[in-house]
Amino acid sequence: MKNILLKSAQIFVLMAISNFLLSVLMLYIFDLPGGSFGMHPVFVLMHCSIASFIAFITVVIFKKNYYSVLRVATLFQTIYLIGLILSGLNPFGFDAFNTFSLLIFINSFIVFLMMYLLHLWYSKKFNQNIS
């Protein structure tokens, strides 16, 4: 992909949807009560949308600095984690909400790891095509 704006938009959408789906899966696996935690995946999706918008504006402004998948994913991850911390999610504690917060942070690192593996696969594939 030559166009950095298109590539970054795809990465932001993929990371936002992955965070949303992992939070839904987390609610299902850990059988958390729907009355207390049912709307949290929607809030995660809204938060990811806001982080994507801010990150996309940053990529538009500083287009020459964000040329790889890993840099764009790192930008999204940084904005997303800062937003989670500012929203008041505390992953350190012993009640159900703090456990959910910890799992949201773990989900974001899993999504970032997926993007890193995508970066490795993309760079390896790209290097094979050049040779």
N, C-alpha and C positions, 0 to 999 in steps of 0.2 A: 504494500500500500504506500503510494507516494504522498498522498495528501494527508498531512498531519492533523488537520481539523477533522476529517472524516474518521481517521484512525482513533483519535482521542475521544470522539463522540461514541464510537463503538465500544471502546474500553470502559467509558463511564456508564453506559447503559448495561453492559455485561456485569460490571461490578455492582451496580445498584440492584439489578434483578437477582444476582447471586446472593447478596446480603439479605434481600427480602425472602428468597426461597429457603435459605438456611435458617432464618428466624422462624418461618412457618414450620419447617421440619423439626426444629428444636422444640417448639411447643408441642408438636405431636409426639416426639420421642420421649420427652420428659414428663408428658401428661400433666402439664401445668393447667390450672383452672382457667377456663375461658372467660369467666367474669372478671378476673383480675388481670389477665394477660392477653386477652383475645384481640385487642386492637393494637398491640405493640408492633406486630409486623407491618401494619399500615403506617405507623409512625416511623418505623425504620425506613420504609420506602420513601416517605416524605422527606426524611432527613437526608437520605441518599440523593434524592432529586435536588435538594438545595445544595448539597456538597458538589454534585455534578455540575450544576449551573455555575457555581463559584469557580470550580476548577476549569470549566470550559472557557469562561471569561479570562482566566489567568493564562490559559494556553493561547487564546487569541491575542492577548497583549504581548506575551513573551514567546512567540511562535518558534523562534530559532533555538530556544533552550530545550524544548520538549520534542525530541526527535525519535525517541524509542518508547516501546511499550512499557518498559520498567519505570522510566521517568514519569510518564503520565499516570501510571498506577500508583506510584509513590506520592504524587501530588494529591490524587483522590484520597488515598489512605490517610495522609496527613490532615487534610481538611476534615475528613469524616471523623477521625479520632479526636481532633480538637473540638469539633461540634458535639461529640458524645460527652466529652469531659465538661464542656460548658453547659450542657443541658442537665447536668446533675447526676448522671449515672455513676454510681460508686460500685465498682466490682469487688470491693473488700468489705465483707460482712458475712453474717450468718443467717439472714432471713431469705425468703424466697425471692424477693425483688432483687437483692444483691447477687444472688445466684444467677438470676436472669440477666442482670447487667454484665456479669462476668462472661456468660455465654455469648452475649452480643459482641463483646470485645474479642473473644476467641473466634467467633464467626468472621469478624472483619479480618483477622490475621489469616484465617483459612482462605478467604477470598483473595487476599494479597498473595498468598503462596500459590494459588491457582494461576494468578496473573504472572507470577515469576516463572512458573513452569511453562506457561504459554510463551513468555519472552524467550526462554531457552529453546523451545521447540521452533519458534519463528526464526530465531537467529541461526539455528542449525540448518533449517530448511533453506533459508536465504543463502547461507554460505555454500551449501551443496549446489545450488542453482548457478552460482557465480563460477565455480570450479569446472 
